[in-house]
Amino acid sequence: MKDLYNEAHAWLVQYPELYSVTAVILLLLAAWLANFVVKRILLRGLYRALKATPLGNDSLLSDSRVIARLSNIVPALVISTGIGAIPHLPAMAVTVVRNVCSAFVVLTIALAISGVLTIINSLYQRRPDAHLKPIKGYIQVIKILLFAIAAILIVASLIDRSPLILLSGLGAMAAVLMLIFQDTLLSLVASVQISSGDMVRVGDWIEMPQLNADGDVIDIALHTVRVQNFDKTITTIPTKRLISDPFKNWRGMQESGGRRIKRSLYLDQTSVRFLSAEEIARLQNFRLLSQYINDKQNEINDWNSQLAEASQEPANTRRVTNIGTFRAYVQYYLRKHQGIHQNMTQIVRQLQPTSDGLPLELYCFTSTVAWAEYENIQSDIFDHLLAILPEFGLRVFQSPSGADMREWQKHDDAVLNATPRS
C-alpha cells in the first residue's frame, strides 16, 4: 500500500496542476467525512446522553439547532488547516480560503450563541411570573450587540486585518451610528423604564385612542408592543410611544375583582311629587322598602309633631316623595343583587337637572370583570329599574318621537271633530 502511494505521488508530482486538483478533492472529501462523523456519530451520541437530562427531553434544544450549528465548524477547520498543505496553490488563494473559513466559523458561533439566547428566553417565558417582567427586549439587545461584534470580526477576517483597526475607525463614525440606531437606543431606554416601572405586561388591557389601540398586549419586544384589539385586529405600537404618549392600563380594574357601573336614568322632572297615604301603604308591601318606609315615617312624624299648629299647612310639613323612595329602593336593590360587589363603593345620587331630565346616577361595581358578564349584569339592573319606575309614579324623560307626533295629531283631529260647528 505504501509503495502504491509512493508511485501515485511520484506520478502526480510530474503534473503539478493535476496534483493540486487531486489534493483539493481529497481535502474536500476529508471535510465531508469529518462533517459526517461529527453529525452522524458524535451528535447522535451527544443527544442520547442529553436524553438523561431534562433539557435533552425538551424540544427547545433540537429546534434551536445550537449543537448542529457548532458541528459545522469542524469541516471549516479541516479546510482551513489543510489548504496550506496543498502544493502549487497561489498564496492569495490559500489566504482567501482561510479568511473565508475564519469568517464562516465566526458566523456559525454567533448563530449558535443566538440560539442559546433564544432558549434562555423561551425557558424564562415558561415561568408563571414571566409576563410581569419580560426579558425579550434585553435578549434582542444582546443579539444586536452579538451580531455587531460578529460583523466586525467577519469583515476583519475577510480583509485579513486586525479587528482593532476597524474598531478605531468606528470612533469617527460614532455620530453616524447614533443617528442610525437612535430608534434602537430610544426603544431600549423605553423598555427599561417600562420594565422597571411595571407599566405594561403581556396580557394587560391597554387603551391608546391616538394609535387606535384598545385590547390586550400580546407581545413586548425591543422596538414594538403588539396589541390585539377587541375586533381581532393587531395594532403595533412603537415601544418609545408608551413613554412619551399617555395610555390607559385596565390592569388595576382586572386585579380589583370589580368593574365599575356609572350610568344614569334620566327622569321626567314633572313626574316628581309627594306620595299619598294609599301609595305609601302599597309601597310598604315591597320587601326592599318595608323597613325604609317604617323608619322614614317615624322620622317624619317626629319632625311634624314639633310643628304644633304650623303643621296644619302642608307646605310646612315633611312628606315622602316618590323620587326619594325610588332612590332608596335602588340602593337596597343593589345591596341585595348578587352581581354587585358589596365591598366596593355603592352610590345612588341625583345629578344637576338638565334639559334632558333629572339624572339619577348609579355608581357601583360588579362582582366580575369579564366583559360579557359585566354587560349582562348592568343591562339586567336597568331593565328592572326602567320597568318598575311606573310603580313610583315616575316617568323616564324622552324627547318626542315620530309616534308621539302622530298621537298628538290624532288627538287634535279628534278634538276638532268633536267641536260643534256653528
C-alpha positions in Angstrom: 0.0 0.0 0.0 2.9 2.3 0.8 4.6 1.5 -2.5 1.3 2.3 -4.3 1.1 5.6 -2.6 4.7 6.5 -3.4 4.2 5.6 -7.1 1.0 7.7 -7.3 2.7 10.6 -5.5 5.7 10.4 -7.9 3.4 10.3 -10.9 1.3 13.3 -9.7 4.4 15.3 -9.0 5.1 15.3 -12.7 1.7 17.0 -13.3 1.5 20.0 -10.8 -1.9 21.1 -11.8 -3.4 17.6 -11.6 -1.6 17.2 -8.2 -3.3 20.4 -6.9 -6.7 19.4 -8.1 -6.4 15.9 -6.6 -5.3 17.4 -3.3 -8.2 19.8 -3.2 -10.6 17.0 -3.9 -9.1 14.9 -1.2 -9.3 17.9 1.2 -13.0 18.3 0.4 -13.6 14.6 1.0 -11.8 14.9 4.3 -14.0 17.8 5.3 -17.1 15.9 4.2 -16.0 12.8 6.2 -15.3 15.0 9.2 -18.8 16.5 8.9 -20.4 13.1 8.5 -18.6 11.7 11.6 -19.5 14.6 13.7 -23.1 14.8 12.8 -24.0 11.2 12.3 -21.9 9.7 15.2 -20.8 12.2 17.7 -24.0 14.3 17.6 -26.3 11.3 17.9 -24.2 10.1 20.9 -24.4 13.5 22.5 -28.2 13.7 22.0 -28.6 10.3 23.5 -26.5 11.4 26.5 -28.6 14.5 26.9 -31.8 12.5 26.9 -30.9 11.6 30.5 -31.3 15.3 31.4 -34.5 17.4 31.5 -33.1 19.7 28.7 -32.5 16.7 26.5 -36.2 15.8 26.6 -37.2 19.3 25.7 -37.8 20.2 22.0 -36.2 23.6 22.5 -32.7 22.2 22.1 -33.4 20.4 18.9 -35.5 23.3 17.4 -32.7 25.9 18.1 -30.1 23.6 16.3 -27.3 25.0 18.6 -25.3 21.8 18.6 -25.9 21.2 14.9 -24.6 24.7 14.1 -21.5 24.2 16.2 -20.7 20.9 14.4 -20.4 22.9 11.1 -17.2 24.4 12.5 -15.4 21.1 12.1 -15.3 20.9 8.3 -14.4 24.6 8.1 -11.4 24.0 10.5 -10.3 21.0 8.4 -10.3 23.0 5.2 -8.6 26.0 6.9 -5.9 23.7 8.2 -5.4 21.5 5.2 -5.4 24.2 2.5 -1.9 25.2 3.4 -0.6 21.7 2.8 -1.7 21.7 -0.9 1.3 22.4 -3.1 1.3 24.7 -6.1 -1.6 26.8 -4.9 -1.3 30.6 -5.2 -0.6 32.2 -1.8 -3.6 34.5 -2.5 -5.9 31.6 -2.9 -4.7 30.0 0.4 -5.2 33.3 2.2 -8.7 33.8 0.8 -9.8 30.3 1.7 -8.5 30.6 5.2 -10.2 34.0 5.6 -13.5 32.7 4.4 -13.3 29.7 6.7 -12.5 32.0 9.6 -15.5 34.2 8.8 -17.7 31.2 8.5 -16.6 30.0 11.9 -17.3 33.4 13.4 -20.8 33.5 11.8 -21.5 29.9 13.0 -20.5 30.7 16.6 -22.7 33.9 16.5 -25.7 31.9 15.3 -25.2 29.3 17.9 -25.0 31.9 20.7 -28.1 33.5 19.3 -29.8 30.1 19.5 -28.7 29.8 23.2 -30.2 33.2 23.9 -33.5 32.1 22.3 -33.6 29.0 24.5 -33.0 31.2 27.6 -35.9 33.5 26.6 -38.2 30.5 25.9 -37.3 28.9 29.3 -37.9 32.2 31.1 -41.3 32.6 29.5 -42.4 29.3 31.0 -42.2 30.8 34.4 -45.6 31.8 35.9 -44.4 35.4 36.6 -42.6 35.9 33.2 -45.3 38.2 31.9 -44.6 40.6 34.8 -41.0 41.4 33.6 -40.4 40.1 30.1 -36.8 39.8 29.0 -37.4 39.6 25.3 -36.2 43.2 24.8 -33.0 42.6 26.6 -32.4 39.4 24.6 -32.8 41.3 21.4 -30.3 44.0 22.5 -27.7 41.3 23.3 -28.3 39.7 19.9 -27.8 43.1 18.2 -24.5 43.6 20.0 -23.6 39.9 19.3 -24.1 40.3 15.6 -22.5 43.7 15.5 -19.3 42.2 17.0 -19.6 39.2 14.7 -19.9 41.5 11.7 -16.7 43.4 12.7 -14.8 40.1 13.1 -16.1 38.7 9.8 -15.1 41.8 7.9 -11.7 41.7 9.7 -11.3 38.1 8.7 -12.2 38.7 5.1 -9.8 41.6 4.7 -7.1 39.9 6.8 -6.8 42.9 9.1 -6.9 43.2 12.9 -10.4 44.0 14.4 -8.8 46.8 16.4 -8.2 48.7 13.1 -11.9 48.6 12.4 -12.8 49.5 15.9 -10.5 52.5 15.9 -12.3 53.7 12.8 -15.7 53.3 14.5 -14.8 56.2 16.8 -15.1 58.7 14.0 -18.4 57.1 12.9 -20.0 57.3 16.4 -22.2 60.2 15.5 -23.4 58.4 12.3 -24.1 55.2 14.3 -26.0 57.1 16.9 -28.2 58.6 14.2 -28.7 55.2 12.5 -29.5 53.4 15.8 -31.4 56.2 17.5 -34.7 54.3 17.4 -33.0 51.2 18.9 -31.4 53.3 21.7 -34.7 55.1 22.5 -36.6 51.8 22.4 -34.0 50.2 24.8 -34.4 53.1 27.3 -38.2 52.8 27.0 -38.0 49.1 27.6 -36.0 49.5 30.7 -38.4 52.2 32.0 -41.5 50.1 31.2 -40.0 47.0 32.9 -38.7 48.8 36.0 -41.9 50.8 36.4 -44.1 47.7 35.7 -46.1 49.9 33.3 -47.2 47.2 30.9 -47.2 43.5 31.0 -48.2 40.8 28.4 -51.9 40.2 28.9 -52.7 43.7 30.1 -55.7 45.5 28.5 -54.5 48.9 27.4 -56.3 51.7 25.6 -54.4 54.2 23.4 -57.0 56.0 21.2 -54.5 58.2 19.4 -53.0 55.0 17.9 -56.3 53.1 17.6 -55.2 50.6 20.2 -57.8 49.1 22.5 -57.2 45.5 23.5 -54.8 43.0 25.1 -51.0 43.2 24.9 -49.8 40.0 23.2 -46.1 40.8 22.8 -43.5 43.2 24.1 -40.3 43.4 22.0 -37.5 45.9 21.8 -38.9 48.1 19.2 -42.6 47.4 19.3 -45.5 46.4 21.5 -48.3 44.4 19.8 -51.9 44.8 20.9 -54.7 42.6 19.8 -57.8 44.8 19.7 -61.2 43.5 20.6 -62.2 43.4 16.9 -59.3 40.9 16.5 -57.1 43.4 14.6 -53.5 43.9 15.6 -52.0 47.3 16.4 -48.3 47.7 16.6 -47.1 50.4 18.9 -43.5 51.7 19.0 -42.2 51.0 22.4 -41.0 54.5 22.9 -44.6 55.8 22.4 -45.6 54.1 25.7 -43.2 56.5 27.5 -43.9 59.7 25.5 -47.7 59.3 25.0 -50.5 58.8 27.6 -52.3 55.5 27.6 -54.8 53.7 29.9 -54.0 50.4 31.5 -57.0 48.5 32.8 -54.9 46.1 34.9 -56.0 47.7 38.1 -59.6 47.0 37.3 -58.9 43.4 36.4 -56.9 42.8 39.6 -59.5 44.5 41.9 -62.2 41.9 41.0 -64.9 44.5 40.2 -65.8 46.6 37.2 -67.5 50.0 37.6 -71.1 50.8 36.6 -71.6 54.5 36.2 -74.8 55.2 34.3 -77.8 57.5 34.8 -81.6 57.2 34.5 -83.0 60.5 33.1 -86.3 61.1 34.9 -89.1 63.4 33.7 -89.0 66.2 36.4 -92.7 66.8 36.0 -93.4 63.4 37.4 -91.7 64.1 40.7 -94.3 64.6 43.5 -95.3 63.6 47.1 -96.7 60.2 47.7 -100.3 59.8 49.0 -101.1 57.7 52.1 -102.5 55.0 49.8 -99.4 54.9 47.7 -97.2 54.7 50.8 -99.2 51.8 52.1 -98.9 50.0 48.8 -95.1 50.6 48.6 -94.7 49.4 52.1 -95.6 45.9 50.9 -92.4 45.9 48.8 -89.9 43.7 50.6 -87.0 46.0 49.9 -88.9 49.1 51.1 -90.8 48.0 54.2 -88.1 48.8 56.7 -87.2 52.1 54.9 -90.7 53.4 54.9 -91.3 52.5 58.6 -88.1 54.4 59.6 -88.9 57.3 57.3 -92.5 57.6 58.5 -91.3 57.6 62.2 -88.7 60.3 61.3 -91.3 62.4 59.5 -93.9 62.0 62.3 -91.4 63.1 64.9 -90.5 66.2 62.9 -94.0 67.1 62.1 -95.1 66.7 65.7 -92.9 69.5 66.7 -94.6 72.0 64.4 -97.8 72.3 66.5 -100.3 74.5 64.7 -97.9 75.1 61.8 -98.4 71.5 60.8 -101.9 72.5 59.5 -100.2 73.9 56.4 -99.0 71.0 54.2 -96.1 73.1 52.9 -94.6 73.3 56.5 -94.6 69.5 56.9 -92.2 66.9 55.6 -93.6 64.3 53.3 -92.4 61.2 51.5 -91.5 61.8 47.8 -91.7 59.3 45.0 -88.2 60.1 43.8 -86.7 59.7 47.3 -88.5 56.4 47.8 -87.3 55.2 44.4 -83.7 56.2 45.2 -83.9 54.2 48.4 -85.4 51.3 46.5 -82.4 51.3 44.1 -79.9 51.4 47.0 -81.5 48.4 48.7 -81.8 46.6 45.3 -78.1 47.0 44.7 -77.3 45.7 48.2 -79.2 42.6 47.5 -78.1 42.0 44.0 -75.7 39.0 43.6 -73.9 40.5 40.7 -72.8 43.7 42.6 -69.6 43.7 44.6 -70.7 44.5 48.1 -67.2 45.5 49.4 -66.9 48.4 46.9 -68.4 51.8 46.7 -72.2 52.0 46.0 -73.8 55.4 45.4 -77.2 56.3 44.1 -77.4 60.1 43.6 -79.1 62.9 41.8 -77.1 65.0 39.5 -77.8 68.5 38.4 -81.1 68.7 36.4 -80.7 69.3 32.7 -82.9 70.0 29.8 -82.9 66.2 29.2 -84.4 65.5 32.6 -83.2 64.7 36.1 -80.2 62.3 36.1 -80.4 59.6 38.8 -76.9 58.1 38.7 -75.9 54.6 39.8 -72.3 54.2 40.8 -71.3 50.7 41.8 -69.1 47.8 40.9 -69.9 44.3 39.5 -68.6 41.2 41.2 -66.9 40.2 37.9 -64.5 41.8 35.4 -65.5 39.7 32.5 -66.9 41.9 29.7 -69.9 39.8 28.7 -71.0 39.1 32.3 -70.5 42.8 33.2 -72.7 43.9 30.4 -75.4 41.3 31.3 -75.4 42.4 35.0 -75.6 46.1 34.0 -78.4 45.5 31.5 -80.4 43.4 33.9 -80.3 46.1 36.6 -81.5 48.8 34.2 -84.1 46.5 32.7 -85.6 46.1 36.1 -85.4 49.8 37.1 -87.0 51.0 33.9 -89.8 48.5 34.2 -90.6 49.3 37.9 -90.5 53.1 37.6 -94.2 53.5 37.0 -94.8 51.8 40.4 -93.4 55.0 41.9 -95.3 57.4 39.7 -92.2 58.3 37.8 -91.5 58.6 34.1 -88.3 58.4 32.0 -87.6 61.5 30.1 -87.6 61.0 26.4 -87.5 63.5 23.5 -90.7 63.4 21.4 -90.6 60.9 18.6 -92.5 60.5 15.4 -95.0 58.2 17.2 -95.7 61.0 19.8 -96.3 63.5 17.0 -98.8 61.2 15.3 -100.6 60.6 18.6 -100.9 64.4 19.2 -102.1 64.9 15.7 -104.8 62.2 16.2 -105.8 63.9 19.5 -106.1 67.3 17.8 -108.1 65.9 15.0 -110.5 64.2 17.5 -111.0 67.4 19.4 -111.7 69.3 16.2 -114.2 66.7 15.0 -115.9 66.7 18.4 -116.3 70.5 18.4 -119.8 71.5 17.1 -119.8 73.8 14.2 -122.0 76.9 14.2 
